Amino acid sequence: MADVSFSASLQISKDNLAGTFARSSTTDIATAGMLVHTLTLGTTPTQISTATIGSLGMAFGQSLVSVTQATATVSIGRLVGGVMHESAVMRPGEAFAMRLAPGDYAAKGAAAGYRIQVVILEE
């Protein structure tokens, strides 16, 4: 049995565009390690601490922003030399899943006080 199972589904129905997308996947991890961060963000990058993880693996996250405007985004990305390179941008309630490459990561909000939850699994 796989160590981690996850799934995603998408249903589109807008004018002449219609379709569905559903995928599930499993993966194994060598070490049972996990970090969970719930961060309150500013408009400048907030580094996501990964000090207790030996090798970065899958990351899952969700915007905890309760405002309903499409511009109320939070983002996550690589942090290189103090500069954040966005990898995922989420509107309120949206989520992401990705496998992290080695390096430093950060998150920021379009406005101060926006929140994000990030779960990082050890590889």
MOHUTA-V473227 format. One record per run of one state. SS is the DSSP state (~ for helix, > for strand, _ for the rest). FROM is the first residue (numbers start at 1). TO is the last residue. If there is no record, write none. Layout:
# MOHUTA-V473227
SS_FROM_TO, SS_FROM_TO
This chain:
# MOHUTA-V473227
__1_3, >_4_14, __15_16, >_17_27, __28_33, >_34_40, __41_45, >_46_48, __49_55, >_56_63, __64_73, >_74_80, __81_82, >_83_90, __91_94, >_95_99, __100_104, >_105_109, __110_114, >_115_122, __123_123
